């Protein structure tokens, strides 16, 4: 994603005089299902942010940004799961983008528990890559690729 956003956690760290997380911790992947139209993608950024001095469930936020890089109206749901260091599932969310015009972006924020990795599930019958909405029509399979950038490591996507 061009011009990576500065999350609230980064602003908080800056305000407290803490060094920012190194860019080397960002991971990237392009998930392109069979039948993907070349160049048709949604950029998805997933960041785990922590707020100091709050109880565990309140201090962790999963911030998800989606940007429509296609020339069409796109709406999709992505099933996102986080895992701990032992590969056990910690949390999961079926994240909707709503309909996005070309170039539009949305942000979703969820409470979370600390996780070590993220998985974009490919087996859900309710969302990407099984289905999405393109120009007002439900399409199956979804012809849109996801370009995912994450502050968490990637688990094997299923």
Buried (B, 14 or more C-beta within 10 A) or exposed (E): BEEEEEBBBBEBBEEEEEEEBEEEEBBEBEBBBEEBEEEBBBBBBBBBBBEEEEEEEEBBBBBBBBBBBBEBBBBBBBBBBBBEEEEEEBBBBEBBBEBBEEEBBBEBEBEBBBBBBBBBBBEBEEBBBBBBBBEEEEBEBBBBBBBBBBBBBBBEBE
